[in-house]
Amino acid sequence: MTAPAAAARLDDAPLTLPERPLVSIVIPCLNEERYITALLDALAAQDYGADGIEVIVADGGSTDRTRELVRAYPSPFARLELVDNPRRITVAGLNEGMKAARGDCWIIIGAHSTVRPDFVRQSVEALKRTGAACVGGPIETIGEGAVGRAIAAAMSSPFGVGNAKFRYASEAGYVDTVPFGCYHRRVWEVVGEFDETVDGADEDSYNARLIEAGGKIWLDPAIRSSYYPRRTLHALARQYREYGAAKGTLFARGRPLRARHFAPAAMVAGGPALWLIGRVSKTARLALRGLALAYVGLGGFAAYRAAQRHGANPALTFAAMATMHVSYGAGFLEGWWRERSNRA
């Protein structure tokens, strides 16, 4: 009997590119009339040359003017195409966009974002120079309004986001994930589609599979982009609950995660547990008080420093950090429990 062929890996051969590769940019979106034109303008102004870029907008059935604005855009690109995403979730939009992509390398960009004029060129040069499967850079979070600025400050603080280096790193190096990554075409051929059974873990989950397939991810501070976060704490809570639920689902399926992914869930589960035990145990009461004081103290100091850098209100910044942690932790536990229950 002939042994089955070994699965293809990203480290089977060097990942090379043409001298000037065609770059596919996939933008999943839904009701983004506020941001989509500015993003297309930023891509049209790339010093790489718009004729070396194709843009695929995967729309989930927008009910505002998003589709109209994309169709009417005076495209300087090699191609500008609007594709439908009937499932209306981000991962499905990424898959629909990639099915239409023809580039030698591809980049995911969120519609709530913008990029510097050298973003594409720096990405392609880093991909060539390093031989990595994916490259990306730090993301600057730009808040709109008092609450938006506080959210931006919280997202730019290590206390707020853990060791997610793409939020604040200033040195190049290998990492476990990047936002708006530039991927070699072979990644799509080897790793395959995004997992549509888990929405909210988009790039993190995909990049974990990339690394398992032998690929490397390089973070280069020269690759710069900006992201506009949610403008209310309620919207932030929904977003981070979705992120947490996705990670909890992946964990229940046996996917290894980083320590930062567990910390919020430990806080959400551990706090009430210590409170209950504390009704009969002085040690538990003291532990709960100590942990609460440490969280408020360290979080307050981190919020103050982050708020100073972003011109935000420190109290609102701390509230944003707490919202992120509690929502993510609750979502993680919810996703984990739901997946375990479905498998039972």
MIDO-767336 format. One record per residue (C-alpha): x, y, z. Coordinates in nm, 2 decimals, decimal comma. Example, Ala and Ser with C-alpha at 12.3 -4.5 7.8 and 13.67 -1.06 7.14 Angstrom:
% residues 2
PT        x        y        z
PT     1,23    -0,45     0,78
PT     1,37    -0,11     0,71
END
This chain:
% residues 344
PT        x        y        z
PT     0,00     0,00     0,00
PT     0,13     0,34    -0,09
PT     0,17     0,58     0,20
PT    -0,04     0,89     0,18
PT     0,15     1,20     0,07
PT     0,26     1,43     0,35
PT     0,06     1,75     0,39
PT     0,21     2,06     0,23
PT     0,39     2,29     0,47
PT     0,50     2,65     0,44
PT     0,86     2,56     0,53
PT     0,89     2,31     0,25
PT     1,05     2,56     0,02
PT     1,15     2,93     0,03
PT     0,86     3,17    -0,02
PT     0,96     3,39    -0,31
PT     0,78     3,67    -0,49
PT     0,80     3,84    -0,83
PT     0,99     4,17    -0,85
PT     0,67     4,37    -0,83
PT     0,40     4,14    -0,71
PT     0,03     4,20    -0,75
PT    -0,12     4,27    -0,41
PT    -0,47     4,17    -0,33
PT    -0,64     4,37    -0,05
PT    -0,95     4,21     0,10
PT    -1,18     4,44     0,30
PT    -1,47     4,27     0,48
PT    -1,74     4,53     0,57
PT    -2,10     4,60     0,67
PT    -2,25     4,94     0,69
PT    -1,93     5,13     0,67
PT    -2,03     5,44     0,47
PT    -1,85     5,65     0,74
PT    -1,51     5,50     0,66
PT    -1,50     5,31     0,33
PT    -1,42     5,61     0,10
PT    -1,14     5,73     0,32
PT    -0,99     5,38     0,32
PT    -1,01     5,35    -0,06
PT    -0,85     5,70    -0,09
PT    -0,56     5,58     0,13
PT    -0,51     5,27    -0,08
PT    -0,53     5,48    -0,40
PT    -0,25     5,70    -0,27
PT    -0,01     5,42    -0,20
PT     0,34     5,49    -0,32
PT     0,36     5,12    -0,44
PT     0,13     5,23    -0,72
PT    -0,24     5,17    -0,74
PT    -0,19     4,97    -1,06
PT    -0,01     4,70    -0,86
PT    -0,31     4,66    -0,62
PT    -0,64     4,50    -0,65
PT    -0,91     4,57    -0,39
PT    -1,19     4,33    -0,31
PT    -1,46     4,46    -0,08
PT    -1,67     4,18     0,07
PT    -1,99     4,33     0,18
PT    -2,23     4,16     0,42
PT    -2,55     4,33     0,28
PT    -2,50     4,69     0,39
PT    -2,82     4,89     0,42
PT    -2,65     5,23     0,42
PT    -2,45     5,38     0,12
PT    -2,15     5,15     0,15
PT    -2,22     4,95    -0,17
PT    -2,31     5,26    -0,37
PT    -1,99     5,43    -0,26
PT    -1,78     5,14    -0,36
PT    -1,95     5,10    -0,70
PT    -1,92     5,47    -0,77
PT    -1,55     5,50    -0,67
PT    -1,32     5,62    -0,95
PT    -1,09     5,33    -0,93
PT    -0,72     5,37    -1,02
PT    -0,65     5,01    -0,91
PT    -0,57     4,71    -1,12
PT    -0,92     4,60    -1,01
PT    -1,18     4,71    -0,77
PT    -1,45     4,45    -0,71
PT    -1,75     4,43    -0,47
PT    -1,84     4,08    -0,37
PT    -2,13     3,96    -0,16
PT    -2,09     3,80     0,18
PT    -2,44     3,64     0,24
PT    -2,34     3,50     0,58
PT    -2,27     3,86     0,71
PT    -1,98     3,75     0,94
PT    -1,62     3,87     0,90
PT    -1,46     3,53     0,84
PT    -1,71     3,45     0,57
PT    -1,63     3,79     0,41
PT    -1,26     3,71     0,42
PT    -1,32     3,38     0,24
PT    -1,55     3,53    -0,02
PT    -1,29     3,80    -0,09
PT    -1,00     3,56    -0,11
PT    -1,19     3,34    -0,36
PT    -1,19     3,64    -0,59
PT    -0,83     3,74    -0,52
PT    -0,56     3,69    -0,79
PT    -0,26     3,85    -0,62
PT     0,09     3,71    -0,55
PT     0,03     3,82    -0,19
PT    -0,27     3,94     0,00
PT    -0,36     4,18     0,28
PT    -0,66     4,19     0,51
PT    -0,77     4,54     0,61
PT    -1,07     4,63     0,83
PT    -1,30     4,89     0,69
PT    -1,28     5,08     1,02
PT    -0,92     5,16     0,94
PT    -0,67     5,36     0,73
PT    -0,31     5,31     0,62
PT     0,00     5,52     0,56
PT     0,10     5,60     0,20
PT     0,39     5,35     0,22
PT     0,19     5,07     0,39
PT     0,17     4,83     0,09
PT     0,53     4,90    -0,02
PT     0,67     4,84     0,33
PT     0,47     4,52     0,36
PT     0,59     4,38     0,03
PT     0,95     4,47     0,10
PT     0,93     4,31     0,45
PT     0,78     3,99     0,30
PT     1,06     3,97     0,05
PT     1,34     4,06     0,29
PT     1,24     3,82     0,57
PT     1,10     3,53     0,37
PT     0,82     3,51     0,63
PT     0,48     3,38     0,55
PT     0,31     3,69     0,69
PT     0,43     4,04     0,79
PT     0,26     4,33     0,96
PT     0,32     4,63     1,18
PT     0,20     4,81     1,49
PT    -0,15     4,95     1,47
PT    -0,23     5,30     1,60
PT    -0,58     5,33     1,76
PT    -0,75     5,67     1,70
PT    -1,04     5,75     1,92
PT    -1,33     5,97     1,82
PT    -1,49     6,17     2,11
PT    -1,42     6,15     2,48
PT    -1,52     5,78     2,52
PT    -1,35     5,69     2,19
PT    -1,02     5,84     2,30
PT    -1,04     5,65     2,63
PT    -1,10     5,33     2,44
PT    -0,81     5,40     2,21
PT    -0,59     5,46     2,52
PT    -0,70     5,14     2,68
PT    -0,63     4,94     2,36
PT    -0,28     5,09     2,34
PT    -0,18     4,99     2,69
PT    -0,02     4,65     2,79
PT    -0,24     4,64     3,09
PT    -0,54     4,67     2,86
PT    -0,44     4,42     2,60
PT    -0,17     4,20     2,76
PT     0,13     4,11     2,55
PT    -0,04     4,18     2,21
PT     0,28     4,35     2,08
PT     0,12     4,48     1,77
PT    -0,07     4,73     1,99
PT     0,24     4,90     2,12
PT     0,57     4,74     1,99
PT     0,85     4,96     1,86
PT     1,10     4,69     1,77
PT     1,10     4,43     1,48
PT     1,08     4,06     1,55
PT     0,88     3,74     1,52
PT     0,54     3,74     1,68
PT     0,24     3,51     1,71
PT     0,00     3,75     1,52
PT    -0,03     4,09     1,35
PT    -0,33     4,30     1,24
PT    -0,38     4,37     0,87
PT    -0,11     4,11     0,78
PT     0,04     4,08     0,43
PT     0,05     3,71     0,34
PT     0,23     3,52     0,08
PT    -0,01     3,36    -0,17
PT     0,11     3,02    -0,07
PT    -0,04     3,06     0,28
PT    -0,39     3,05     0,13
PT    -0,29     2,74    -0,07
PT    -0,15     2,56     0,24
PT    -0,35     2,68     0,53
PT    -0,68     2,71     0,35
PT    -0,99     2,91     0,43
PT    -1,08     3,10     0,75
PT    -1,29     2,89     0,99
PT    -1,65     3,01     0,95
PT    -1,76     2,82     1,26
PT    -1,59     3,08     1,48
PT    -1,64     3,45     1,42
PT    -1,43     3,69     1,62
PT    -1,10     3,51     1,62
PT    -1,03     3,59     1,25
PT    -0,66     3,67     1,22
PT    -0,55     3,52     1,55
PT    -0,69     3,18     1,47
PT    -0,57     3,18     1,12
PT    -0,22     3,29     1,22
PT    -0,20     3,01     1,47
PT    -0,27     2,76     1,19
PT    -0,01     2,94     0,98
PT     0,25     2,88     1,24
PT     0,15     2,52     1,29
PT     0,20     2,48     0,91
PT     0,56     2,59     0,94
PT     0,52     2,96     0,86
PT     0,66     3,26     1,05
PT     0,51     3,60     1,12
PT     0,73     3,91     1,13
PT     0,64     4,24     1,29
PT     0,80     4,55     1,14
PT     0,75     4,89     1,29
PT     0,78     5,05     0,95
PT     0,45     4,90     0,85
PT     0,19     5,15     0,99
PT    -0,18     5,15     1,00
PT    -0,46     5,31     1,21
PT    -0,78     5,18     1,35
PT    -1,09     5,36     1,47
PT    -1,23     5,18     1,77
PT    -1,59     5,17     1,89
PT    -1,73     5,50     2,02
PT    -1,93     5,37     2,32
PT    -1,85     5,13     2,61
PT    -2,16     4,93     2,52
PT    -2,03     4,87     2,17
PT    -1,69     4,79     2,31
PT    -1,84     4,54     2,55
PT    -2,02     4,36     2,26
PT    -1,70     4,35     2,05
PT    -1,49     4,21     2,33
PT    -1,75     3,96     2,44
PT    -1,74     3,83     2,08
PT    -1,36     3,81     2,08
PT    -1,37     3,62     2,41
PT    -1,64     3,38     2,30
PT    -1,43     3,29     1,99
PT    -1,13     3,22     2,20
PT    -1,33     3,01     2,45
PT    -1,47     2,81     2,16
PT    -1,12     2,75     2,02
PT    -0,99     2,65     2,36
PT    -1,27     2,40     2,40
PT    -1,17     2,25     2,07
PT    -0,82     2,19     2,19
PT    -0,66     2,50     2,03
PT    -0,35     2,62     2,24
PT    -0,38     2,98     2,34
PT    -0,15     3,24     2,50
PT    -0,16     3,34     2,86
PT    -0,32     3,67     2,78
PT    -0,63     3,49     2,65
PT    -0,70     3,33     2,99
PT    -0,64     3,62     3,23
PT    -0,98     3,79     3,19
PT    -1,17     3,47     3,23
PT    -0,97     3,39     3,54
PT    -1,07     3,73     3,68
PT    -1,44     3,69     3,59
PT    -1,46     3,34     3,73
PT    -1,22     3,39     4,02
PT    -1,37     3,70     4,17
PT    -1,72     3,56     4,24
PT    -1,56     3,23     4,35
PT    -1,35     3,41     4,61
PT    -1,65     3,61     4,72
PT    -1,85     3,30     4,78
PT    -1,57     3,12     4,96
PT    -1,50     3,44     5,15
PT    -1,84     3,40     5,33
PT    -1,68     3,12     5,53
PT    -1,30     3,18     5,49
PT    -1,11     3,49     5,61
PT    -0,82     3,39     5,38
PT    -1,04     3,41     5,07
PT    -1,18     3,75     5,18
PT    -0,83     3,88     5,22
PT    -0,72     3,74     4,89
PT    -1,02     3,90     4,72
PT    -0,95     4,24     4,87
PT    -0,58     4,21     4,78
PT    -0,65     4,12     4,42
PT    -0,91     4,39     4,39
PT    -0,68     4,65     4,53
PT    -0,40     4,53     4,30
PT    -0,63     4,55     4,00
PT    -0,75     4,90     4,08
PT    -0,41     5,02     4,17
PT    -0,22     4,88     3,87
PT    -0,51     4,95     3,64
PT    -0,55     5,31     3,76
PT    -0,18     5,38     3,71
PT    -0,18     5,22     3,37
PT    -0,49     5,41     3,27
PT    -0,34     5,74     3,39
PT    -0,03     5,69     3,18
PT    -0,22     5,57     2,87
PT    -0,47     5,86     2,90
PT    -0,19     6,11     2,92
PT    -0,04     5,98     2,59
PT    -0,38     5,99     2,41
PT    -0,53     6,30     2,56
PT    -0,80     6,09     2,72
PT    -0,98     6,10     3,06
PT    -0,81     5,86     3,30
PT    -1,13     5,75     3,47
PT    -1,29     5,67     3,13
PT    -0,97     5,49     3,02
PT    -0,99     5,27     3,33
PT    -1,36     5,20     3,27
PT    -1,27     5,10     2,91
PT    -1,00     4,86     3,04
PT    -1,24     4,71     3,28
PT    -1,51     4,68     3,01
PT    -1,26     4,50     2,79
PT    -1,15     4,26     3,06
PT    -1,49     4,17     3,20
PT    -1,66     4,14     2,86
PT    -1,38     3,93     2,71
PT    -1,37     3,70     3,02
PT    -1,74     3,65     3,03
PT    -1,74     3,58     2,65
PT    -1,45     3,33     2,69
PT    -1,64     3,13     2,95
PT    -1,96     3,15     2,75
PT    -1,79     3,03     2,43
PT    -1,61     2,75     2,62
PT    -1,93     2,63     2,80
PT    -2,14     2,64     2,48
PT    -1,88     2,44     2,28
PT    -1,85     2,19     2,56
PT    -2,22     2,16     2,59
PT    -2,27     2,11     2,22
PT    -2,01     1,83     2,22
PT    -2,16     1,65     2,52
END
